[in-house]
């Protein structure tokens, strides 16, 4: 028996599905003409699956928001102490690549893992603009700081520093973007933790579409577009070489297309 009840897992899944529905609707409204395509999938090894939601349009060049819940008898050995234990892992992950180089890439993920007789939550959100606008950076960070108010496991300042450390590209010796928050291995009261994740996702689902709406129609040059395609390469390099979520998805037999939906549709090196 695990530590989470079926009702607790169902409560967490309700949060994930609501986040996916909200974001996919926002992407459709921002694009104005394209519709999101939802594709359910089942895990070939073990139990579980999820739904991949993707939109490809003229404004939203590519955006994805995926929900998954998988379980198995042996947790992938990312953390050695949990090797060989039964697990359940669920999460929602989203990434957006706009056609306009004036509109920033952004990523958000929240997740819950039960391994053996323990569970924890993790997640975060970060902004990766090619063209940096101070107003966007300020609004994004202020929304996340507000979501962290009253959090008993850590402060916005702690999670911001954790984000800067995690989303650093060692081989480039540079940060991936203008940061956000990142946290992992938070343990404690289930309801308290899920309420925190709900505040984080609500902040992201509110502020990021607002940023996209004010940037998507700004004029730009061919030089701007060329620069954006090279900048996207940094994003792809991090996800392929360093991101633990990518590794975890592959190690648990997740849907390959869903795992790599975060990669840019067009990129240059």
Wavefront OBJ file of the C-alpha trace (Angstrom):
o trace
v 0.000 0.000 0.000
v 1.190 3.484 -0.819
v 0.845 6.559 1.320
v -1.605 8.352 -0.980
v -5.247 7.292 -1.098
v -7.193 6.921 -4.323
v -9.143 10.069 -3.465
v -5.945 12.050 -2.970
v -4.607 10.894 -6.324
v -7.940 11.764 -7.927
v -7.782 15.252 -6.389
v -4.335 15.785 -7.838
v -5.412 14.539 -11.258
v -8.364 16.953 -11.194
v -5.865 19.799 -10.779
v -3.788 18.553 -13.714
v -6.758 18.182 -16.057
v -8.054 21.631 -15.146
v -4.656 23.209 -15.866
v -4.459 21.480 -19.239
v -7.956 22.561 -20.240
v -7.305 26.171 -19.194
v -4.006 26.468 -21.033
v -5.167 24.809 -24.245
v -8.136 27.195 -24.346
v -5.753 30.133 -23.830
v -3.504 28.937 -26.672
v -6.497 28.727 -29.017
v -7.617 32.243 -28.078
v -4.106 33.646 -28.547
v -3.703 32.027 -31.971
v -7.188 32.948 -33.138
v -7.541 30.305 -35.833
v -5.916 26.988 -34.890
v -7.415 24.329 -32.621
v -5.616 22.144 -30.113
v -5.361 18.464 -30.897
v -5.695 16.067 -27.972
v -4.150 12.621 -28.250
v -4.584 10.048 -25.453
v -1.816 7.490 -24.996
v -1.246 4.389 -22.902
v 2.047 3.232 -21.469
v 3.410 0.126 -23.160
v 5.361 -0.992 -20.094
v 3.619 -0.923 -16.735
v 0.451 1.011 -16.050
v -0.833 4.454 -16.863
v -0.778 6.938 -19.688
v -1.968 10.434 -20.368
v -3.172 12.966 -22.898
v -0.955 15.078 -25.123
v -2.443 18.416 -26.130
v -0.747 20.291 -28.992
v -1.563 23.362 -31.064
v 0.252 24.401 -34.244
v -0.883 27.648 -35.787
v 0.293 30.824 -37.464
v 0.664 32.760 -34.193
v 1.251 29.957 -31.722
v 3.811 28.135 -33.842
v 3.840 25.186 -31.448
v 2.509 24.767 -27.929
v 1.968 21.672 -25.861
v 0.318 20.858 -22.569
v 0.529 17.251 -21.461
v -0.948 15.344 -18.532
v 0.388 11.943 -17.526
v 0.055 9.463 -14.690
v 2.213 6.341 -14.705
v 3.005 3.609 -12.204
v 5.177 0.541 -11.987
v 6.959 -1.926 -9.766
v 10.423 -0.350 -10.003
v 11.102 3.362 -9.782
v 13.752 4.553 -12.297
v 17.075 4.970 -10.540
v 17.336 8.760 -10.788
v 17.557 8.797 -6.995
v 19.488 5.756 -5.786
v 17.723 5.435 -2.428
v 14.422 4.664 -4.172
v 15.743 2.094 -6.633
v 13.500 -0.927 -7.065
v 10.499 0.468 -5.171
v 6.965 0.641 -6.583
v 5.968 4.112 -7.753
v 3.196 6.358 -8.996
v 4.027 9.604 -10.782
v 1.673 12.212 -12.219
v 2.169 15.671 -13.622
v 1.288 18.376 -16.107
v 3.886 20.041 -18.312
v 3.522 22.864 -20.800
v 5.753 24.707 -23.247
v 4.990 27.393 -25.833
v 6.917 28.490 -28.927
v 5.397 31.540 -30.611
v 6.113 32.507 -34.207
v 7.014 36.047 -33.174
v 10.528 36.478 -31.750
v 9.060 39.194 -29.513
v 6.964 36.649 -27.597
v 8.868 34.582 -25.022
v 9.144 30.838 -24.614
v 7.855 29.695 -21.239
v 7.687 26.387 -19.413
v 5.683 25.186 -16.431
v 5.480 21.813 -14.732
v 4.044 20.455 -11.496
v 4.200 16.853 -10.414
v 3.556 14.430 -7.562
v 5.520 11.233 -6.984
v 4.787 8.375 -4.610
v 7.679 5.946 -4.207
v 7.438 3.134 -1.700
v 6.159 4.632 1.534
v 6.878 8.283 0.787
v 5.669 11.001 -1.565
v 6.785 14.444 -2.642
v 5.861 17.201 -5.065
v 7.941 19.370 -7.353
v 7.676 21.786 -10.215
v 8.193 25.357 -11.256
v 7.932 27.821 -14.104
v 10.461 29.852 -16.077
v 10.507 32.443 -18.841
v 12.922 32.249 -21.799
v 12.639 35.334 -24.019
v 14.790 36.048 -27.047
v 13.903 39.734 -26.735
v 13.875 40.694 -23.060
v 11.217 43.148 -21.907
v 11.580 44.303 -18.306
v 7.796 44.585 -17.947
v 7.342 40.906 -18.814
v 10.089 39.758 -16.460
v 8.657 41.873 -13.636
v 5.086 40.642 -14.097
v 6.136 37.004 -14.395
v 8.227 37.062 -11.233
v 5.679 39.056 -9.254
v 2.959 36.518 -10.077
v 5.142 33.642 -8.919
v 6.252 35.514 -5.793
v 2.606 36.022 -4.845
v 1.931 32.308 -5.352
v 4.738 31.500 -2.913
v 3.407 33.727 -0.121
v 2.648 31.680 2.976
v 4.441 28.598 1.652
v 5.865 26.753 4.660
v 8.537 24.754 2.809
v 10.450 27.654 1.338
v 10.308 31.192 0.058
v 10.089 32.749 -3.377
v 13.713 33.818 -2.990
v 14.752 30.214 -2.315
v 12.805 28.845 -5.262
v 14.052 31.632 -7.546
v 17.687 30.821 -6.690
v 16.932 27.105 -7.202
v 15.520 27.929 -10.658
v 18.587 29.966 -11.628
v 20.801 27.065 -10.591
v 18.750 24.357 -12.295
v 18.152 26.128 -15.618
v 21.814 26.905 -16.156
v 23.429 25.505 -19.305
v 26.915 24.348 -18.225
v 28.361 23.845 -21.701
v 27.218 27.340 -22.720
v 28.073 28.905 -19.354
v 24.816 30.834 -19.468
v 21.320 30.856 -18.037
v 18.452 29.556 -20.153
v 16.354 32.682 -19.686
v 15.242 35.247 -17.102
v 14.300 32.649 -14.521
v 11.241 31.956 -12.433
v 10.895 29.389 -9.663
v 11.879 25.744 -9.257
v 11.340 23.355 -6.341
v 11.497 19.622 -5.744
v 11.217 16.951 -3.030
v 8.696 18.981 -1.015
v 7.129 16.705 1.592
v 4.445 17.187 4.209
v 0.672 17.569 4.321
v -0.861 16.503 1.008
v -3.621 19.114 0.888
v -1.217 21.919 1.770
v 1.204 20.868 -0.949
v -1.490 20.511 -3.612
v -2.898 23.929 -2.695
v 0.573 25.395 -3.250
v 0.821 23.737 -6.670
v -2.628 25.079 -7.504
v -1.452 28.617 -6.721
v 1.647 28.186 -8.885
v -0.332 26.880 -11.845
v -2.961 29.595 -11.460
v -0.275 32.286 -11.457
v 1.279 30.881 -14.619
v -2.037 30.353 -16.409
v -2.899 33.991 -15.699
v 0.304 35.939 -16.298
v 1.865 34.098 -19.226
v -1.095 34.450 -21.641
v -1.201 38.143 -20.723
v 2.448 38.477 -21.752
v 1.833 36.628 -25.017
v -1.148 38.808 -25.901
v 0.865 42.012 -25.643
v 3.855 40.668 -27.607
v 2.404 38.437 -30.343
v 1.549 41.234 -32.790
v 4.621 43.409 -32.329
v 6.594 44.150 -35.512
v 9.928 42.391 -35.993
v 12.672 42.099 -38.592
v 14.118 39.136 -40.471
v 17.206 39.553 -38.297
v 15.016 39.195 -35.196
v 13.515 35.975 -36.562
v 16.925 34.563 -37.439
v 18.189 35.342 -33.959
v 15.178 33.641 -32.384
v 15.882 30.401 -34.262
v 19.440 30.277 -32.940
v 18.259 31.183 -29.429
v 15.834 28.259 -29.523
v 18.861 26.007 -29.861
v 19.815 26.798 -26.265
v 16.401 25.633 -25.143
v 16.691 22.399 -27.093
v 20.208 21.737 -25.801
v 19.126 22.042 -22.180
v 16.121 19.756 -22.587
v 18.112 17.085 -24.384
v 21.314 17.195 -22.369
v 20.380 18.246 -18.835
v 16.663 18.144 -18.058
v 15.703 15.492 -15.506
v 12.079 15.478 -16.641
v 13.102 14.354 -20.114
v 15.215 11.566 -18.632
v 12.424 10.476 -16.297
v 9.894 10.310 -19.101
v 12.144 8.141 -21.234
v 13.127 5.892 -18.316
v 9.487 5.244 -17.399
v 8.448 4.310 -20.926
v 6.429 7.468 -21.500
v 5.049 8.616 -24.821
v 8.010 9.754 -26.913
v 6.085 12.421 -28.829
v 4.722 13.847 -25.582
v 8.184 13.919 -24.011
v 9.693 15.815 -26.928
v 6.748 18.145 -27.558
v 8.793 20.746 -25.668
v 11.327 20.979 -28.486
v 11.068 23.942 -30.891
v 9.370 23.317 -34.263
v 12.158 25.123 -36.169
v 15.632 25.746 -34.780
v 19.111 26.618 -36.041
v 22.655 26.022 -34.860
l 1 2 3 4 5 6 7 8 9 10 11 12 13 14 15 16 17 18 19 20 21 22 23 24 25 26 27 28 29 30 31 32 33 34 35 36 37 38 39 40 41 42 43 44 45 46 47 48 49 50 51 52 53 54 55 56 57 58 59 60 61 62 63 64 65 66 67 68 69 70 71 72 73 74 75 76 77 78 79 80 81 82 83 84 85 86 87 88 89 90 91 92 93 94 95 96 97 98 99 100 101 102 103 104 105 106 107 108 109 110 111 112 113 114 115 116 117 118 119 120 121 122 123 124 125 126 127 128 129 130 131 132 133 134 135 136 137 138 139 140 141 142 143 144 145 146 147 148 149 150 151 152 153 154 155 156 157 158 159 160 161 162 163 164 165 166 167 168 169 170 171 172 173 174 175 176 177 178 179 180 181 182 183 184 185 186 187 188 189 190 191 192 193 194 195 196 197 198 199 200 201 202 203 204 205 206 207 208 209 210 211 212 213 214 215 216 217 218 219 220 221 222 223 224 225 226 227 228 229 230 231 232 233 234 235 236 237 238 239 240 241 242 243 244 245 246 247 248 249 250 251 252 253 254 255 256 257 258 259 260 261 262 263 264 265 266 267 268 269
